[in-house]
Amino acid sequence: MNLNVDKAYVDWIKNLKHKTASAYLYGLIRSCEYTGKTPTNLINEARIILIE
């Protein structure tokens, strides 16, 4: 999975310090692999759930 092409990931990662980004990246990759979704898909899904 190439996260560098996902706009949500790129926008998010550039605002984090290197150590923080490294720690969060592991969880994000695992979540994306488990669900089969991109970070953008996960964000959009969360927004829909919050609206309902």
Chimera marker file (.cmm) of the C-alpha trace (Angstrom):
<marker_set name="trace">
<marker id="1" x="0.000" y="0.000" z="0.000" r="1" g="1" b="0" radius="0.5"/>
<marker id="2" x="1.460" y="3.345" z="-1.047" r="1" g="1" b="0" radius="0.5"/>
<marker id="3" x="0.141" y="5.917" z="1.379" r="1" g="1" b="0" radius="0.5"/>
<marker id="4" x="2.084" y="8.757" z="-0.240" r="1" g="1" b="0" radius="0.5"/>
<marker id="5" x="-0.577" y="9.050" z="-2.940" r="1" g="1" b="0" radius="0.5"/>
<marker id="6" x="-3.421" y="9.405" z="-0.435" r="1" g="1" b="0" radius="0.5"/>
<marker id="7" x="-4.166" y="13.109" z="0.109" r="1" g="1" b="0" radius="0.5"/>
<marker id="8" x="-5.568" y="12.632" z="3.624" r="1" g="1" b="0" radius="0.5"/>
<marker id="9" x="-2.410" y="10.812" z="4.686" r="1" g="1" b="0" radius="0.5"/>
<marker id="10" x="-0.054" y="13.358" z="3.099" r="1" g="1" b="0" radius="0.5"/>
<marker id="11" x="-1.879" y="16.293" z="4.726" r="1" g="1" b="0" radius="0.5"/>
<marker id="12" x="-1.914" y="14.566" z="8.098" r="1" g="1" b="0" radius="0.5"/>
<marker id="13" x="1.683" y="13.340" z="8.145" r="1" g="1" b="0" radius="0.5"/>
<marker id="14" x="3.244" y="16.691" z="7.242" r="1" g="1" b="0" radius="0.5"/>
<marker id="15" x="1.847" y="18.188" z="10.459" r="1" g="1" b="0" radius="0.5"/>
<marker id="16" x="3.460" y="15.600" z="12.754" r="1" g="1" b="0" radius="0.5"/>
<marker id="17" x="6.942" y="15.312" z="14.194" r="1" g="1" b="0" radius="0.5"/>
<marker id="18" x="8.981" y="12.381" z="12.895" r="1" g="1" b="0" radius="0.5"/>
<marker id="19" x="8.727" y="10.253" z="16.063" r="1" g="1" b="0" radius="0.5"/>
<marker id="20" x="4.995" y="10.824" z="16.358" r="1" g="1" b="0" radius="0.5"/>
<marker id="21" x="4.446" y="10.049" z="12.685" r="1" g="1" b="0" radius="0.5"/>
<marker id="22" x="6.414" y="6.804" z="12.980" r="1" g="1" b="0" radius="0.5"/>
<marker id="23" x="4.318" y="5.641" z="15.922" r="1" g="1" b="0" radius="0.5"/>
<marker id="24" x="0.995" y="6.509" z="14.283" r="1" g="1" b="0" radius="0.5"/>
<marker id="25" x="1.999" y="5.135" z="10.889" r="1" g="1" b="0" radius="0.5"/>
<marker id="26" x="2.146" y="1.552" z="12.142" r="1" g="1" b="0" radius="0.5"/>
<marker id="27" x="-1.436" y="1.683" z="13.410" r="1" g="1" b="0" radius="0.5"/>
<marker id="28" x="-2.674" y="3.407" z="10.292" r="1" g="1" b="0" radius="0.5"/>
<marker id="29" x="-1.105" y="0.835" z="7.987" r="1" g="1" b="0" radius="0.5"/>
<marker id="30" x="-2.504" y="-2.046" z="10.025" r="1" g="1" b="0" radius="0.5"/>
<marker id="31" x="-5.980" y="-0.453" z="10.030" r="1" g="1" b="0" radius="0.5"/>
<marker id="32" x="-5.887" y="0.068" z="6.279" r="1" g="1" b="0" radius="0.5"/>
<marker id="33" x="-4.715" y="-3.492" z="5.650" r="1" g="1" b="0" radius="0.5"/>
<marker id="34" x="-7.350" y="-4.953" z="7.966" r="1" g="1" b="0" radius="0.5"/>
<marker id="35" x="-10.249" y="-3.007" z="6.463" r="1" g="1" b="0" radius="0.5"/>
<marker id="36" x="-8.947" y="-2.911" z="2.892" r="1" g="1" b="0" radius="0.5"/>
<marker id="37" x="-9.549" y="0.837" z="2.829" r="1" g="1" b="0" radius="0.5"/>
<marker id="38" x="-7.385" y="3.898" z="2.262" r="1" g="1" b="0" radius="0.5"/>
<marker id="39" x="-6.988" y="6.623" z="4.892" r="1" g="1" b="0" radius="0.5"/>
<marker id="40" x="-9.377" y="8.798" z="2.876" r="1" g="1" b="0" radius="0.5"/>
<marker id="41" x="-11.967" y="5.998" z="2.849" r="1" g="1" b="0" radius="0.5"/>
<marker id="42" x="-11.648" y="5.578" z="6.619" r="1" g="1" b="0" radius="0.5"/>
<marker id="43" x="-12.108" y="9.326" z="7.194" r="1" g="1" b="0" radius="0.5"/>
<marker id="44" x="-15.148" y="9.485" z="4.915" r="1" g="1" b="0" radius="0.5"/>
<marker id="45" x="-16.696" y="6.482" z="6.646" r="1" g="1" b="0" radius="0.5"/>
<marker id="46" x="-16.146" y="8.084" z="10.055" r="1" g="1" b="0" radius="0.5"/>
<marker id="47" x="-17.774" y="11.307" z="8.869" r="1" g="1" b="0" radius="0.5"/>
<marker id="48" x="-20.840" y="9.420" z="7.688" r="1" g="1" b="0" radius="0.5"/>
<marker id="49" x="-21.136" y="7.617" z="11.016" r="1" g="1" b="0" radius="0.5"/>
<marker id="50" x="-20.817" y="10.902" z="12.940" r="1" g="1" b="0" radius="0.5"/>
<marker id="51" x="-23.523" y="12.535" z="10.833" r="1" g="1" b="0" radius="0.5"/>
<marker id="52" x="-25.992" y="9.698" z="11.382" r="1" g="1" b="0" radius="0.5"/>
<link id1="1" id2="2" r="1" g="1" b="0" radius="0.2"/>
<link id1="2" id2="3" r="1" g="1" b="0" radius="0.2"/>
<link id1="3" id2="4" r="1" g="1" b="0" radius="0.2"/>
<link id1="4" id2="5" r="1" g="1" b="0" radius="0.2"/>
<link id1="5" id2="6" r="1" g="1" b="0" radius="0.2"/>
<link id1="6" id2="7" r="1" g="1" b="0" radius="0.2"/>
<link id1="7" id2="8" r="1" g="1" b="0" radius="0.2"/>
<link id1="8" id2="9" r="1" g="1" b="0" radius="0.2"/>
<link id1="9" id2="10" r="1" g="1" b="0" radius="0.2"/>
<link id1="10" id2="11" r="1" g="1" b="0" radius="0.2"/>
<link id1="11" id2="12" r="1" g="1" b="0" radius="0.2"/>
<link id1="12" id2="13" r="1" g="1" b="0" radius="0.2"/>
<link id1="13" id2="14" r="1" g="1" b="0" radius="0.2"/>
<link id1="14" id2="15" r="1" g="1" b="0" radius="0.2"/>
<link id1="15" id2="16" r="1" g="1" b="0" radius="0.2"/>
<link id1="16" id2="17" r="1" g="1" b="0" radius="0.2"/>
<link id1="17" id2="18" r="1" g="1" b="0" radius="0.2"/>
<link id1="18" id2="19" r="1" g="1" b="0" radius="0.2"/>
<link id1="19" id2="20" r="1" g="1" b="0" radius="0.2"/>
<link id1="20" id2="21" r="1" g="1" b="0" radius="0.2"/>
<link id1="21" id2="22" r="1" g="1" b="0" radius="0.2"/>
<link id1="22" id2="23" r="1" g="1" b="0" radius="0.2"/>
<link id1="23" id2="24" r="1" g="1" b="0" radius="0.2"/>
<link id1="24" id2="25" r="1" g="1" b="0" radius="0.2"/>
<link id1="25" id2="26" r="1" g="1" b="0" radius="0.2"/>
<link id1="26" id2="27" r="1" g="1" b="0" radius="0.2"/>
<link id1="27" id2="28" r="1" g="1" b="0" radius="0.2"/>
<link id1="28" id2="29" r="1" g="1" b="0" radius="0.2"/>
<link id1="29" id2="30" r="1" g="1" b="0" radius="0.2"/>
<link id1="30" id2="31" r="1" g="1" b="0" radius="0.2"/>
<link id1="31" id2="32" r="1" g="1" b="0" radius="0.2"/>
<link id1="32" id2="33" r="1" g="1" b="0" radius="0.2"/>
<link id1="33" id2="34" r="1" g="1" b="0" radius="0.2"/>
<link id1="34" id2="35" r="1" g="1" b="0" radius="0.2"/>
<link id1="35" id2="36" r="1" g="1" b="0" radius="0.2"/>
<link id1="36" id2="37" r="1" g="1" b="0" radius="0.2"/>
<link id1="37" id2="38" r="1" g="1" b="0" radius="0.2"/>
<link id1="38" id2="39" r="1" g="1" b="0" radius="0.2"/>
<link id1="39" id2="40" r="1" g="1" b="0" radius="0.2"/>
<link id1="40" id2="41" r="1" g="1" b="0" radius="0.2"/>
<link id1="41" id2="42" r="1" g="1" b="0" radius="0.2"/>
<link id1="42" id2="43" r="1" g="1" b="0" radius="0.2"/>
<link id1="43" id2="44" r="1" g="1" b="0" radius="0.2"/>
<link id1="44" id2="45" r="1" g="1" b="0" radius="0.2"/>
<link id1="45" id2="46" r="1" g="1" b="0" radius="0.2"/>
<link id1="46" id2="47" r="1" g="1" b="0" radius="0.2"/>
<link id1="47" id2="48" r="1" g="1" b="0" radius="0.2"/>
<link id1="48" id2="49" r="1" g="1" b="0" radius="0.2"/>
<link id1="49" id2="50" r="1" g="1" b="0" radius="0.2"/>
<link id1="50" id2="51" r="1" g="1" b="0" radius="0.2"/>
<link id1="51" id2="52" r="1" g="1" b="0" radius="0.2"/>
</marker_set>
